[in-house]
Amino acid sequence: MLKINNIEVAYKKVIRVLRGVSLSVEDGRIVALLGANGGGKTTTLKSISGMLKTEEGEVTDGSIEFDGRRLDRLMPDQIAGAGISQAMEGRRVLEHLSVEENLLVGALRRKDRTEVKQDLDMVFDYFPHVKRLRRRMSGYLSGGEQQMLVIGRALMARPKLMLLDEPSLGLAPLMVQEIYAIIKKINVEKKMAILVVEQNVQAALGIADFGYILENGRIVLGGPAAALKDNEDIREYYMGLSAAGARKSYREVKHYRRRKRFMG
């Protein structure tokens, strides 16, 4: 469904952020793009959704294709019309609007008003917390409630591919579990492809079919989620676990050196 072919991305034609990134998302699958902060994960999502253009960034080489159509030359509204919806990092709700009004913003491009109402009920079914707060101003919601809201707003566009940027950011562990369980349920019931960017490797690989590790603008590892979860380097450097499964103290990793095979 989605193919990113060896893209290079630069801001203001000077600051190169992505260096030859290639990845793919199959129809109906969840793919996790993982890595430390500053590695280029969010830039990758913005390259797909077209939001890169709003920040003086551009794909300078390579290509992005969705359902056989070239995306990297299109504007964000054209990409949204093609069936891609992004839930931005940082829970960017429209604070002066109610919860229900925020959700309806996600359906502004749609003309099928009867089905919009049905999809509103669908979002409320997935997120009962959001339904109870439907009349409240969005700026007064908790972090977890706002995260549910932005995912629901992305769903209202009826996307073929949903992009999720750090859905666990700043949330308590129990809330992270709840949100990820709902993401998986949406994927299974709607057969929707999802590309999720995360630093919480354990949460993302818990629901993903496939994953990629992005470091300093390059993909350094990729494979089935189950294989990545068992990878000794990922367990040590991203999950903080030793080979025996015990949580590892980062004081023991003085220089944060990756093994040579990992960099290969």
N, C-alpha and C positions, 0 to 999 in steps of 0.2 A: 504493500500500500504506500509506504513512505520509503524513499531511497535518498540518502544523503551521500553524495559522491565526491569525496576528497576535497571538501570545501576549505577555503581560506577566508578568514573574516578579519577586517581591520576597521578601526574607528578613526574617523577624520583622515583616512588614507595613510595613517602613520602607525597607529598602535595595533599591532597584529595580535589577535587573541586566539583564533583557531588556526591550526596548522595541519591541513590535510586530514580533516575529520571525515570518516565514513561510517555510516550505520544504517540500519533498516528496521522498519516496524511492519510486521505482517498483519493482515486483516484479523481483527478479533483478539489480538495478543496484547499483553502488557509488557513493555520494555522499560527497564530502569537504566537511567544514565546517572552514574555515581561518581563521587570524587570529593576532594576537599574544596573548601571555599576558595574562589578565585581561579578555578581550573578551566572555566569556560562553559559550564553547564547551562547557565541562564542565557548566555549569548547564543548557544546552539538552539535553544527554544525560540528565541527572538528571531533567529535566522529563518526558522520554519514559518513562524506566524507573520513575518513581515514587520514586526515591531522594531527590528533593528534599524529600519530606515528613519524612525522617529528620533533616533539618538545619534545620527550622523555616522552610522555604521553601514557596511555593505559587504556582501559576499564578493570577494575579489577574484576568486578562482573556484572551479568545481561547479556542481549543480545540485539542486534539490528538486526532486520529483514526487508528486503525489497523484496516485491513480493515473500515472503516465503523463501528467501535465507538469510542465516546468513552473516552479513556484518562485524561485529567487529573483525573478524579474517583475513580480506582481506586487501591488500595494496591499496593505493589511486587510482592507475591506474585501478585496477580490479573493484573498486567501480564505477569509472567513466564509465567503460565499461558496468556496470549493468544498467546505465541510470540515474545517479545522477550527477548534475553539481552545483558547488558552486561559487557564486560571493563573493569574500572575502571582509572583512571590510577594509576600508581605501582606496578604489578605486585603487587597485594594478594593474595598467596598465604597459605594457612593454614600457617604455618611449622612448626608442630609435627606436621603430617601429612605422610605420604609423597607423592610425586608422584602415584602412582596413586590414593591416597585423596582428594587434591585434585580429581582429575578426576571421581571418583565423586560428590563433593559436587555437581557440576554437574548430575547426573542424579537428585538426591534426589526430585524431584517425579514422576519416571517410574515406571510399574509394569511396563513390558515389560523384565524383567531380561535375557532372552536378547538382545534388540536393544541393550540397554545394553552388553553385552559386545562386540557387533559394532561399536558406535560407539567403544568404547575402542580397539579395533584400528584403526579409521579414524583416530582422533587420532594414534595411534602411527605410522601410515603417513605422515601429513602432517608429523609432527614426530619424526623418528628420534632426535634428541638426547634428547627427552623419554622415549622408549621405553627407551633405555639407562640412564636414571636413575630408572626407575619405582619402585624401592625406597628411593631416597634421601630424606631429610628435605628438604622444599621450601625451608626457610630457608637451606640450604647451596648452592643453585643460583646461578649467575651471573645478571646482569641479563637477558641475552638468553634464557637458559633459563627464567627465571621468566615473561618475556613470552610465550614459546611456551606455557607451562603455562596462563596465564590465558586465552589465546585458545582453547586446547584445552578448558578447563573450560567456557567459554561454549558451545562446540560441543556438548558433552555434553547440553545441554538441548534439542537439536534445534530451534533457533529458526528462525522465518521471517525475522526481522530481527536482525542482530547489530550491537551498538553497540561501537565500539572507541575508547577514549580515549587518545590520544597513544601509540600502540604503538611509536614510534621513540624515545621519551624516554630520554635518557641512554645510548643504545646506539651502538656503533661503526658506521661506515658500511656495512661488509660485512654485519654482522648485520641492519641495517635493510633492506638489499637482500634478504636471505634471507627475512626475515619478511614483507615486502611481496609477494614472489613467491608465498609460501604463501597469503597472504590472497587474492590474485588467483586462485590455483588453486582454493581453496575456493569462491569466487564462481562460477567457470566450471563446476566439476564438480557442485556442489550447487544451482546456480541460486539462491543465497542472497542476499538483499538485505543490504547492509552500509552503515552510516553511520559514517564514520571522522572523528574530530576530530584535527587535527594542526596543529603549528607548522611541521613539515617539509613545506613546500608542494610542493617538487619530488617528494618520494617519494609523497605522496598523489595528486597529479595524474597521476603516472605510471601509476596503476592505475584511477583513478576514471573514471566516465562523465560525471559532472556535479559541479560544485563551487559553494560559496557562500563569500563572504568576510564574516566577522563582526567588526565594529569597535565597541567601546563599547556592546555590547548591541543593535546594529542590523545587519541585513544590508545591506551597501553595494554588493555586486556578486554576480551569479550567472550561470552559463552552462555550456555544455559544457566539459569538462576541457581539450580541445585549444585552445579559444579562450582560456581563462584562462591557459594556459601561454604563449600568444603575446602576452598583454596586457602592454604596455610598463610600466604602473604596477606590476603584480604582479611582473614580472621584476626591476624595480628595487628595490621596497621589501620584497618577501618572499623573493626568490631572490638578491638582491644582484648582479644582472646589469644591465649597461647595454644600450642598444638594439643595440649591436654584438655582444653576447654575452659581453663581458669582465666578469669579476667586479669589482664596484664597491666602493670603499672608503666606509664609512659616515662617515668624516671629511669627505667631500665633501658629505654631506647634512646640513648644519649644523642645520637645524630640522625635519627629517623632515616636509616639507610635501608633502601629496598634491596632485595636480593637481585642478583644479576639476571636471573631468568625472568623475573617479574618485569623488568624494564625491556626485556626482549619481546 
